[in-house]
Amino acid sequence: MPKLKIAIFEVKGWEKEFLKRRLKGHPLMFSEAPLSEENAGRAKGAAIISIFIYSKISKDILNKLPLLKLIATRSTGYDHIDIGACKKKGITVANVPSYGENTVAEHTFALILSLSRNVHKAYVRSMRQDYSIEGLKGFDLKGKTLGVIGAGKIGLHVIRIAKGFGMEVVAYDAFQNNFLAEVLGFSYVPLGELLKSSDIITLHVPSNNQTNHLINKRNIHTIKKGAILINTSRGSVIESSALLEALDKGTVSGAGLDVIEGEELIKEEKQILHEPKNTKALHQLAKDHLILQKDNVVFTPHIAFYSQEALERILDTTVQTIGSFLKKKKVNQV
């Protein structure tokens, strides 16, 4: 493969060492700062750049990089890149389409088990040196019905895990794969039926106009009384006021939340790692939510994606994209 200069921006210490090993032999330039007009000179002569979401790739920046052939963003989203300008200049843009399907699915069950076996309540008691078991009786997952809203890559991992627990599974998705449904042993049902029949409901859908407040004041009262609601997708898919009312009335007996409404101000998961002020914003959002003050709610601060393996998969995908590009193969192009 040709040895081309690669400039990598918004990179942390351990990521730098990881990429050095995987891109050995190529001239590399690293910067912790985002790529900008002010520091674009550092990437002069680079045929490939790798960035994250704070590097706003404009036409002016592209003009400063005449040899640029590939932009590999280490994010799923790519709205920080002027795609039109890249096309005019013949610059390929690639992203990381997915990296944490099993990671998020495993965290989903961490939340489910915390609620089904009262792990969170028991932990709080033990911190007070209270080892009584009164009020800590849980319930088995075996034989319960799990309703999966969004049977995409993450949802399918959730279904596989659920079947291992001996659960019945129903799913609601705009795009149905009947072959996988037969292989994995679940069935597709309308949303209304899922809400009425599921003991545990878990959401795995993107945030868009169709999914905004997918669970809302109009349909939350149709949920099977006493069901548990889990959300590791995006906060906006559940109307907070509807969930609060359902918890108060006992329609929903518990909720496991890795996301809360309002945090869509944070563009995507890895942004939390790169911008400390977002942690403060998330803390404020948490303080403002009455939901999170309830003892039948388990909240984690948007960490479902956050495992070492998932972060390494982001880098692995980026390296594979660069390698494929050098071999003149199209991988992960947007």
Secondary structure, 3 states (H helix, E strand, C coil): CCCCCEEEECCCHHHHHHHHHHCCCCCEEEECCCCCCCCHHHHCCCCEEEECCCCCECHHHHHCCCCCCEEEECCCCCCCECHHHHHHHCCEEECCCCCCHHHHHHHHHHHHHHHHCCHHHHHHHHHCCCCCCCCCCCCCCCCCEEEEECCCHHHHHHHHHHHHCCCEEEEECCCCCHHHHHHHCCEECCHHHHHHHCCEEEECCCCCCCCCCCECCCCHHHCCCCEEEEECCCHHHECHHHHHHHHHHCCEEEEEECCCCCHHHCCCCCHHHHCHHHHHHHHHHHHHCHHHHCCCEEECCCCCCCCHHHHHHHHHHHHHHHHHHHCCCCCCEC
